[in-house]
Amino acid sequence: MTTSIKVMIVDDHPLVRVGMATVINQQPDMTIVAEAEGGPRVIELFRQHRPDVVLMDLRLRGDSGAQLTRAIRTEFADARVLVISNYDGDEDIHQALDAGAMGYLFKSVVEDELIDAIREINAGRQYLPKGVTARMDENVTGMRLTRREDEILDLLGKGLRNRELGDVLGVSEDTVKTHLKSLFRKLSVSDRAEAVREGLRRGFIHSQ
């Protein structure tokens, strides 16, 4: 008799949880053992049910999926987490993998790929969508923004000018300009509008 793959779903949208659970419970070799919308309950349920695979939404109310993934992996080094997100920016994927996720899927995924990904993760293999692996290899330089650069990029997305940036961050305009110069260099852009577009594309900032 084949042992079922025990799956836990973490997502703050009930309909999403229901949809994934319906697909998974139809599989002869899988069963849903727990569901959570986020928070400390996730760790409690993991301890209780010890799922083989956790399907983790990246953006939850409160703790992020990356934070919860890291917390699970810290306590359970062999935990297998598959992050599922609406976002396809490189930074989102980096965050998930850095936190210890073994795979990343988009919520637009078809049912067959979701099932294939769960089986791959359960077998101890990493799973990334087609095209993502090549894209990640292209960005293997691992360019990261400093916390201040990340703050500035987010504020640029809100339309703030240099003086306003300085007021919000409590620094001089000259300091703002220095950070902007470094930010533009890292993103390979020449102006603020390009920086915002590139920030959105890579997942450093998100449209509301």
FITI-991858 format. One line per 8 residues: number of its first residue (from 0); their letters; for each residue z, y, x of N, C-alpha, C. Coordinates in steps of 0.05 Angstrom, whole numbers, m for minus. Example, Ala and Ser with C-alpha at 12.3 -4.5 7.8 and 13.67 -1.06 7.14 Angstrom:
0 = as = 156:m114:264:156:m90:246:156:m66:264; 142:m45:257:143:m21:273:157:1:258
END
This chain:
0 = mttsikvm = 0:m24:17:0:0:0:0:25:17; m18:44:12:m21:68:28:1:88:20; 15:99:40:35:119:35:22:145:28; 32:158:7:20:184:m1:28:206:18; 9:224:22:14:248:38:30:267:21; 54:274:29:72:292:14:65:321:20; 58:336:m1:49:363:3:68:383:m11; 73:405:3:89:426:m9:72:452:m10
8 = ivddhplv = 73:466:m32:57:490:m36:75:515:m36; 68:535:m19:83:560:m19:64:582:m25; 66:594:m49:49:615:m58:63:631:m80; 61:657:m79:76:673:m100:60:678:m125; 37:664:m128:21:666:m152:22:639:m167; 36:637:m189:39:612:m203:12:598:m210; m8:613:m217:m34:601:m224:m47:588:m200; m43:600:m177:m54:588:m152:m40:562:m146
16 = rvgmatvi = m14:562:m149:1:537:m145:m8:515:m164; m11:522:m189:m20:503:m209:m47:492:m202; m65:510:m194:m92:501:m187:m93:481:m164; m78:488:m143:m78:471:m119:m64:445:m126; m42:446:m141:m27:422:m148:m44:403:m164; m60:414:m183:m77:397:m199:m97:382:m182; m110:396:m164:m130:383:m146:m117:362:m129; m93:368:m117:m80:350:m99:m70:325:m113
24 = nqqpdmti = m58:329:m136:m46:306:m151:m67:287:m161; m93:296:m161:m114:278:m170:m122:259:m147; m113:264:m123:m120:247:m101:m102:223:m100; m113:199:m96:m97:175:m95:m78:173:m71; m83:189:m50:m67:188:m26:m50:213:m22; m46:229:m43:m30:254:m40:m12:258:m64; 10:272:m60:27:279:m82:42:305:m75; 46:322:m95:61:347:m91:91:340:m93
32 = vaeaeggp = 106:348:m73:135:342:m73:152:367:m78; 140:391:m73:155:416:m77:136:439:m79; 146:460:m93:132:485:m95:151:508:m92; 143:530:m80:160:554:m77:143:579:m76; 155:601:m83:141:626:m82:147:642:m57; 165:632:m40:172:645:m15:202:647:m12; 210:662:9:239:666:14:253:642:26; 280:644:27:297:623:39:294:596:26
40 = rvielfrq = 285:597:0:281:572:m15:261:554:m1; 242:565:13:222:549:27:235:531:47; 253:541:64:266:525:84:283:504:71; 298:512:49:315:493:35:299:469:24; 276:475:12:259:454:1:247:437:22; 240:449:45:229:433:67:250:413:76; 275:422:80:296:404:89:300:381:69; 298:388:44:304:368:23:281:348:20
48 = hrpdvvlm = 256:357:21:234:339:15:218:329:40; 221:343:62:207:336:87:177:330:82; 162:349:72:134:345:66:118:339:91; 96:325:88:79:319:111:62:344:117; 53:358:97:37:382:100:47:404:82; 49:428:93:56:452:77:32:470:74; 25:477:49:3:496:44:17:523:41; 12:541:60:27:566:62:9:591:57
56 = dlrlrgds = 15:606:36:1:631:33:9:650:55; m10:666:66:m3:683:88:13:708:80; 6:719:56:18:744:47:34:739:22; 61:739:26:79:734:4:96:759:m1; 109:760:m23:129:781:m28:153:776:m10; 161:795:5:184:791:23:173:780:50; 183:757:58:175:745:83:145:738:83; 132:742:106:104:735:107:102:704:112
64 = gaqltrai = 78:694:106:73:666:111:77:659:140; 69:677:158:72:672:187:101:670:194; 118:688:183:147:686:189:159:660:179; 152:652:155:162:627:144:152:603:160; 127:604:169:116:582:185:131:580:211; 137:603:224:152:603:249:180:592:244; 193:599:222:220:590:216:220:560:212; 200:549:198:198:521:194:194:506:220
72 = rtefadar = 175:516:236:169:503:262:192:505:282; 208:526:280:231:528:297:252:506:292; 256:500:266:275:480:259:263:452:259; 237:450:252:224:424:251:198:426:268; 201:418:294:179:422:313:153:407:305; 156:385:290:133:369:283:122:376:255; 132:398:243:122:406:217:92:414:218; 77:407:197:49:412:197:43:432:174
80 = vlvisnyd = 34:456:182:30:477:163:0:485:163; m11:487:139:m38:497:135:m37:523:119; m44:545:132:m44:571:120:m69:575:103; m65:585:79:m87:591:60:m85:620:52; m107:635:56:m105:664:53:m131:676:41; m129:699:29:m152:714:20:m165:729:43; m151:731:66:m160:748:88:m173:732:110; m196:742:120:m210:727:141:m212:743:167
88 = gdedihqa = m194:763:170:m193:778:195:m183:761:219; m194:766:242:m185:751:266:m155:753:270; m144:777:266:m116:781:271:m99:764:252; m107:761:227:m93:745:208:m92:716:218; m115:706:227:m117:679:236:m100:675:262; m101:694:280:m85:693:304:m55:692:297; m47:709:278:m19:709:271:m10:682:260; m26:670:243:m19:644:232:m17:623:253
96 = ldagamgy = m37:621:271:m37:601:292:m14:606:312; m9:631:319:12:638:337:39:630:326; 42:631:299:67:624:286:71:593:285; 50:579:292:52:550:292:36:535:272; 20:549:256:3:535:236:m17:518:250; m24:496:238:m44:478:250:m72:482:238; m73:500:218:m99:505:206:m99:530:189; m123:538:181:m126:563:166:m149:559:147
104 = lfksvved = m145:565:121:m166:563:101:m167:588:85; m190:595:74:m193:617:56:m189:607:27; m179:625:10:m173:616:m18:m199:611:m34; m222:620:m22:m247:614:m35:m257:586:m29; m241:570:m15:m248:543:m7:m255:526:m31; m274:508:m27:m280:488:m48:m260:465:m47; m257:451:m69:m237:430:m71:m239:409:m48; m264:401:m43:m267:379:m23:m258:388:5
112 = elidaire = m262:413:12:m254:423:38:m223:425:40; m210:433:18:m181:434:17:m170:406:22; m181:386:9:m171:359:12:m176:349:41; m200:354:51:m207:346:78:m187:359:98; m182:385:94:m164:399:112:m136:388:112; m126:381:88:m99:369:86:m98:342:102; m119:326:99:m120:300:113:m121:304:143; m136:324:152:m138:330:181:m112:339:192
120 = inagrqyl = m99:357:178:m73:368:187:m52:345:187; m52:328:167:m34:306:165:m37:287:189; m62:285:198:m68:267:220:m62:280:247; m52:305:246:m44:318:271:m66:334:284; m88:338:270:m111:353:281:m112:381:269; m121:400:286:m124:428:276:m148:430:258; m146:448:238:m169:452:220:m174:481:216; m199:489:222:m208:517:218:m235:515:204
128 = pkgvtarm = m241:535:186:m267:534:172:m290:536:191; m313:527:182:m337:529:199:m343:558:205; m350:563:230:m356:590:238:m332:605:250; m308:598:241:m284:612:250:m278:604:279; m281:578:286:m275:569:313:m293:584:333; m319:586:327:m337:601:346:m329:630:348; m321:642:325:m314:670:326:m288:674:342; m269:656:339:m244:658:354:m250:655:384
136 = denvtgmr = m268:637:391:m275:634:419:m287:659:431; m303:673:414:m315:699:424:m293:720:429; m271:718:414:m250:738:417:m226:726:433; m232:707:451:m212:693:465:m196:711:484; m206:735:489:m192:754:506:m164:760:496; m159:755:470:m132:758:460:m124:787:458; m142:806:454:m135:834:452:m115:838:429; m93:851:436:m73:857:416:m66:887:417
144 = ltrredei = m59:897:395:m50:925:393:m20:927:398; m11:949:410:18:954:411:28:960:384; 54:960:380:66:966:354:59:995:346; 59:1013:365:52:1041:359:23:1044:351; 5:1029:366:m24:1030:359:m28:1019:331; m14:998:325:m16:985:298:m7:1005:277; 14:1020:282:24:1040:263:3:1062:259; m8:1071:281:m28:1093:280:m53:1084:265
152 = ldllgkgl = m62:1060:270:m85:1049:256:m80:1048:226; m57:1039:218:m50:1038:190:m50:1066:178; m39:1086:192:m39:1113:182:m67:1126:182; m84:1118:201:m112:1127:200:m125:1118:174; m118:1094:166:m129:1083:141:m121:1098:117; m98:1113:120:m88:1130:98:m99:1158:99; m116:1164:120:m129:1190:122:m113:1211:137; m92:1204:152:m76:1224:165:m91:1235:190
160 = rnrelgdv = m87:1261:195:m99:1274:219:m78:1273:241; m87:1283:265:m70:1281:289:m42:1294:285; m42:1318:274:m16:1332:271:2:1317:252; m11:1307:230:5:1292:210:15:1265:223; m2:1253:239:7:1229:253:31:1234:270; 30:1257:285:52:1264:303:77:1269:287; 75:1283:264:98:1289:247:111:1263:237; 94:1244:227:105:1219:216:118:1202:238
168 = lgvsedtv = 106:1202:262:116:1184:283:136:1198:301; 139:1224:298:159:1239:314:150:1242:343; 124:1245:347:113:1249:375:94:1273:374; 87:1282:398:69:1305:401:40:1298:395; 23:1318:389:m5:1312:385:m18:1300:410; m9:1309:434:m20:1298:458:m14:1268:460; 10:1261:452:17:1232:453:0:1216:433; m5:1228:410:m22:1216:390:m50:1211:401
176 = kthlkslf = m60:1232:415:m87:1230:426:m89:1208:447; m67:1204:463:m66:1183:483:m67:1156:470; m52:1153:448:m52:1127:434:m79:1122:421; m91:1143:410:m117:1140:397:m138:1131:418; m137:1143:441:m156:1136:462:m154:1106:469; m129:1097:472:m125:1068:478:m134:1051:455; m128:1060:430:m136:1045:406:m166:1042:404; m180:1064:408:m210:1064:406:m222:1046:427
184 = rklsvsdr = m210:1046:452:m220:1029:473:m217:999:466; m193:992:456:m188:964:449:m206:955:426; m212:972:408:m229:965:385:m259:969:390; m265:980:414:m293:986:421:m306:1004:401; m293:1025:393:m303:1045:374:m301:1073:386; m314:1092:373:m314:1119:384:m302:1140:366; m295:1133:341:m283:1152:324:m264:1139:304; m251:1156:288:m230:1146:270:m241:1128:248
192 = aeavregl = m264:1136:236:m276:1120:215:m284:1092:224; m295:1091:248:m303:1065:260:m278:1048:265; m256:1062:274:m231:1047:280:m220:1034:254; m221:1049:232:m211:1038:207:m229:1015:198; m255:1018:200:m273:996:192:m268:971:209; m265:975:235:m261:953:253:m233:940:248; m214:957:242:m187:948:236:m187:930:211; m202:939:191:m205:923:166:m219:896:172
200 = rrgfihsq = m240:898:188:m256:874:194:m240:853:209; m224:862:227:m208:844:244:m182:835:231; m173:849:210:m149:841:197:m124:855:207; m127:877:223:m104:893:232:m93:909:209; m111:918:191:m102:931:166:m117:919:143; m107:923:119:m119:912:95:m123:932:73; m146:931:60:m150:949:37:m131:941:15; m121:960:0:m102:955:m21:m116:947:m46
END
